[in-house]
Amino acid sequence: MHLLAFGLGAGAFPRAPGTAGTLAAVPLYLLLQQLPGGLYLLLVLLLFLLGIWLCGRTSRDLGVHDHGGIVWDEWVGLLVTMWLAPVGWGWLCTGFLLFRLFDILKPWPIGWLDRRVGGGLGIMLDDLIAGLFGFAVLQTAAWLLGVGA
């Protein structure tokens, strides 16, 4: 259980574990990107719900709310950003950077939620919203450039 919460070990990276954890989610995204959009979204929802329990339990066991090594939330956040994204490494890199930007800077309401919602839901929620922000920017860029998924 803790191994999953720590992104199969990526969260134990000594510097920037959130970025390492997001990078570790890329292979999962590459596997899922071929799925129809609805099925992809359903799987991401299931991963989010699992993450509420997984991250909450790991956080309680460690005695630290949102321990830096818990990166399951980054996995889900990246997957949210990349939903319906055009295929290609440029789009993947852009989505990765957008998600990390919103996750690190925590613009409103991300930071507000991060400070006010506890437990596994709180750990997952700020990254879900960061993922939605990244999704919105990535989809807007694709639309402006006339690129489809």
C-alpha positions as CSV (number, residue, x, y, z in Angstrom):
1,M,0.0,0.0,0.0
2,H,2.7,2.5,1.0
3,L,4.7,1.5,-2.1
4,L,1.7,2.6,-4.3
5,A,1.3,5.9,-2.3
6,F,5.0,6.5,-2.9
7,G,4.6,6.0,-6.6
8,L,6.4,2.7,-6.7
9,G,9.3,4.4,-4.9
10,A,9.5,7.6,-7.0
11,G,8.4,9.6,-3.9
12,A,11.5,8.5,-2.1
13,F,13.6,10.5,-4.5
14,P,15.7,12.9,-2.3
15,R,15.1,16.1,-4.3
16,A,11.8,17.2,-5.8
17,P,9.8,14.0,-5.0
18,G,6.7,15.5,-6.5
19,T,8.3,16.0,-9.9
20,A,9.9,12.5,-9.7
21,G,6.5,11.1,-8.9
22,T,4.9,12.9,-11.8
23,L,7.6,11.6,-14.1
24,A,7.0,8.0,-12.8
25,A,3.3,8.4,-13.9
26,V,4.3,8.9,-17.5
27,P,4.5,5.2,-18.4
28,L,1.0,4.7,-17.0
29,Y,-0.3,7.6,-19.1
30,L,1.3,6.1,-22.2
31,L,-0.5,2.8,-21.5
32,L,-3.9,4.6,-20.9
33,Q,-3.7,7.2,-23.7
34,Q,-4.9,4.7,-26.2
35,L,-8.2,4.1,-24.4
36,P,-11.5,5.8,-25.4
37,G,-11.9,9.1,-23.5
38,G,-14.8,7.8,-21.4
39,L,-13.0,4.7,-20.2
40,Y,-9.8,6.7,-19.5
41,L,-11.8,9.1,-17.4
42,L,-13.5,6.3,-15.5
43,L,-10.1,4.7,-14.7
44,V,-8.8,8.1,-13.5
45,L,-11.9,8.5,-11.3
46,L,-11.3,5.0,-9.8
47,L,-7.6,5.9,-9.2
48,F,-8.7,9.2,-7.5
49,L,-11.1,7.3,-5.2
50,L,-8.4,4.7,-4.4
51,G,-6.0,7.5,-3.8
52,I,-8.2,9.1,-1.1
53,W,-7.9,5.9,0.9
54,L,-4.4,5.1,-0.1
55,C,-2.9,8.5,0.7
56,G,-5.0,9.0,3.8
57,R,-3.9,5.6,5.2
58,T,-0.2,6.2,4.3
59,S,-0.4,9.7,5.8
60,R,-1.9,8.4,9.0
61,D,0.7,5.6,9.3
62,L,3.5,8.0,8.8
63,G,2.0,10.5,11.2
64,V,2.5,13.4,8.6
65,H,-0.2,15.0,6.6
66,D,0.7,15.0,3.0
67,H,4.2,13.7,3.4
68,G,6.3,14.8,0.5
69,G,7.0,11.2,-0.6
70,I,3.3,10.5,-1.2
71,V,3.0,11.0,-4.9
72,W,-0.1,9.0,-5.9
73,D,-1.9,12.3,-6.1
74,E,0.7,13.5,-8.7
75,W,0.0,10.4,-10.7
76,V,-3.7,11.2,-10.8
77,G,-3.1,14.9,-11.4
78,L,-1.0,14.2,-14.5
79,L,-3.6,11.8,-15.8
80,V,-6.3,14.5,-15.4
81,T,-4.2,17.0,-17.3
82,M,-3.5,14.6,-20.1
83,W,-7.1,13.5,-20.6
84,L,-8.0,13.9,-24.3
85,A,-4.6,15.5,-25.0
86,P,-3.2,15.3,-28.5
87,V,-0.7,12.5,-29.0
88,G,2.9,13.4,-29.1
89,W,5.9,14.0,-26.9
90,G,5.6,17.8,-27.2
91,W,2.0,17.6,-25.8
92,L,3.1,15.2,-23.0
93,C,6.0,17.5,-22.0
94,T,3.7,20.5,-22.1
95,G,1.1,18.8,-20.0
96,F,3.7,17.6,-17.5
97,L,5.1,21.2,-17.1
98,L,1.6,22.7,-16.8
99,F,0.6,20.2,-14.1
100,R,3.8,20.7,-12.2
101,L,3.4,24.5,-12.5
102,F,-0.1,24.5,-11.0
103,D,0.8,21.9,-8.4
104,I,3.8,23.9,-7.2
105,L,2.3,27.5,-7.4
106,K,-1.1,26.4,-6.1
107,P,-3.1,29.4,-7.4
108,W,-6.6,29.9,-5.9
109,P,-8.5,27.7,-5.2
110,I,-5.7,25.0,-5.1
111,G,-3.8,26.5,-2.2
112,W,-7.0,27.4,-0.4
113,L,-8.2,23.8,-0.6
114,D,-4.8,22.4,0.3
115,R,-4.8,24.4,3.6
116,R,-8.4,23.6,4.5
117,V,-9.2,20.0,3.5
118,G,-7.5,17.3,5.4
119,G,-7.0,13.5,5.2
120,G,-6.8,11.5,2.0
121,L,-9.3,13.8,0.3
122,G,-7.2,16.8,1.0
123,I,-4.1,15.2,-0.4
124,M,-5.9,14.2,-3.6
125,L,-8.0,17.2,-4.1
126,D,-5.4,19.9,-4.7
127,D,-3.7,17.8,-7.3
128,L,-7.0,17.0,-8.9
129,I,-7.7,20.8,-9.3
130,A,-4.1,21.4,-10.5
131,G,-4.7,18.6,-13.1
132,L,-8.0,20.3,-14.1
133,F,-6.2,23.6,-14.6
134,G,-3.5,21.9,-16.6
135,F,-6.2,20.2,-18.7
136,A,-8.0,23.5,-19.4
137,V,-4.8,25.2,-20.6
138,L,-3.6,22.2,-22.6
139,Q,-7.0,21.8,-24.3
140,T,-7.2,25.5,-25.0
141,A,-3.7,25.4,-26.6
142,A,-4.8,22.4,-28.7
143,W,-8.0,24.2,-29.8
144,L,-6.1,27.4,-30.7
145,L,-3.6,25.4,-32.7
146,G,-6.3,23.4,-34.3
147,V,-4.9,20.1,-33.1
148,G,-7.2,17.2,-32.1
149,A,-6.5,14.2,-29.9
